Amino acid sequence: MTNESLLTAITELITEDYRLKKTFERLVCMADFSGRSRYMSQIAWHDKRLSEIAGSVGLNIISFEEQQYDEGMAVAPLNAEEFDKNETLFIEQMIEPTIMHEGRVIKTGTAVLAPVEK
């Protein structure tokens, strides 16, 4: 296995992990039980560990959630056509993260946009 194919496999694994994590976060937020904060802490710990492990091989996992959207971002919006070009938008939800390796984008993230409330 080449370094490039190994990097591709790790990137795909990170992407699938991100999707599962976001599903788990939504489930925990919807549930009404006293252990919610414990599960949210576990998610935060998981994120920290995954970032550390990814960083050890030169990868950086980026989520642009809650940031103002700019066309120059390394993210592909799923719903950009729903808005006027002059409308100020923010990234409401990241479906997949942006992943960088040693300063270059190797996977563009996928996001859902929403208008900024004025």
C-alpha positions as CSV (number, residue, x, y, z in Angstrom):
1,M,0.0,0.0,0.0
2,T,1.4,3.4,-1.0
3,N,1.4,6.4,1.3
4,E,-1.2,8.1,-1.0
5,S,-3.6,5.1,-0.8
6,L,-3.1,4.9,3.0
7,L,-3.8,8.6,3.3
8,T,-7.0,8.2,1.2
9,A,-8.1,5.3,3.4
10,I,-7.5,7.3,6.6
11,T,-9.4,10.3,5.1
12,E,-12.4,8.1,4.3
13,L,-12.3,6.6,7.8
14,I,-12.3,10.1,9.3
15,T,-15.2,11.1,7.1
16,E,-17.3,8.1,8.1
17,D,-16.4,8.6,11.8
18,Y,-17.6,12.3,11.5
19,R,-20.9,11.2,10.0
20,L,-21.5,8.7,12.8
21,K,-20.5,11.3,15.5
22,K,-22.9,13.9,14.1
23,T,-25.7,11.3,14.2
24,F,-24.9,10.3,17.7
25,E,-24.8,14.0,18.7
26,R,-28.3,14.6,17.3
27,L,-29.5,11.5,19.1
28,V,-28.1,12.6,22.4
29,C,-29.5,16.1,22.0
30,M,-33.0,14.8,21.2
31,A,-33.0,12.4,24.2
32,D,-34.4,13.6,27.5
33,F,-32.3,11.9,30.2
34,S,-29.9,12.8,33.0
35,G,-26.8,11.3,31.3
36,R,-26.7,13.7,28.4
37,S,-23.8,15.7,29.6
38,R,-21.7,12.5,30.1
39,Y,-22.3,11.5,26.5
40,M,-21.6,15.0,25.2
41,S,-18.3,14.8,27.2
42,Q,-17.5,11.5,25.6
43,I,-18.1,13.0,22.2
44,A,-15.7,15.9,23.0
45,W,-13.1,13.5,24.2
46,H,-13.5,11.4,21.1
47,D,-13.1,14.6,18.9
48,K,-9.9,15.5,20.8
49,R,-8.4,12.1,20.5
50,L,-9.3,11.8,16.8
51,S,-7.7,15.2,16.1
52,E,-4.5,14.2,18.0
53,I,-4.3,10.9,16.1
54,A,-5.0,12.6,12.7
55,G,-2.4,15.2,13.6
56,S,0.2,12.6,14.2
57,V,0.2,11.8,10.5
58,G,-0.1,15.4,9.3
59,L,-3.9,15.5,9.0
60,N,-6.1,18.4,10.2
61,I,-9.9,17.8,10.5
62,I,-11.8,21.1,10.0
63,S,-15.5,21.9,10.7
64,F,-16.7,25.3,9.6
65,E,-20.0,25.0,11.5
66,E,-21.4,28.3,12.8
67,Q,-18.9,30.3,10.7
68,Q,-19.9,32.8,8.1
69,Y,-19.8,31.2,4.6
70,D,-17.4,32.5,2.0
71,E,-17.1,31.0,-1.5
72,G,-13.4,30.6,-1.0
73,M,-13.8,28.1,1.8
74,A,-12.9,24.5,1.2
75,V,-16.5,23.4,1.5
76,A,-19.1,22.4,-1.0
77,P,-22.5,23.7,0.0
78,L,-25.5,21.4,-0.7
79,N,-28.1,24.2,-0.9
80,A,-26.3,27.3,-2.2
81,E,-28.8,27.7,-5.0
82,E,-31.6,28.4,-2.5
83,F,-30.1,31.8,-1.7
84,D,-29.6,35.1,-3.4
85,K,-25.9,35.7,-4.3
86,N,-25.8,38.8,-2.2
87,E,-27.3,37.2,0.9
88,T,-25.1,36.7,4.0
89,L,-24.9,33.1,4.9
90,F,-23.4,30.9,7.6
91,I,-22.6,27.2,7.7
92,E,-25.4,25.7,9.7
93,Q,-24.3,22.1,9.5
94,M,-21.3,20.2,8.3
95,I,-22.2,16.9,6.7
96,E,-18.6,15.9,6.1
97,P,-15.5,17.7,7.4
98,T,-12.8,19.4,5.3
99,I,-9.5,17.4,5.7
100,M,-6.1,18.9,5.1
101,H,-2.7,17.2,4.9
102,E,0.4,19.3,5.5
103,G,-1.4,22.6,4.5
104,R,-3.2,21.3,1.4
105,V,-6.8,20.4,1.1
106,I,-7.2,16.7,0.4
107,K,-10.9,16.4,1.0
108,T,-13.4,19.3,0.6
109,G,-16.1,19.3,3.2
110,T,-19.8,19.2,2.6
111,A,-22.2,21.7,4.3
112,V,-25.7,23.0,4.6
113,L,-26.0,26.8,4.6
114,A,-28.5,29.1,6.3
115,P,-29.1,32.9,6.2
116,V,-27.6,35.1,8.9
117,E,-30.5,36.5,10.9
118,K,-30.4,40.3,11.0
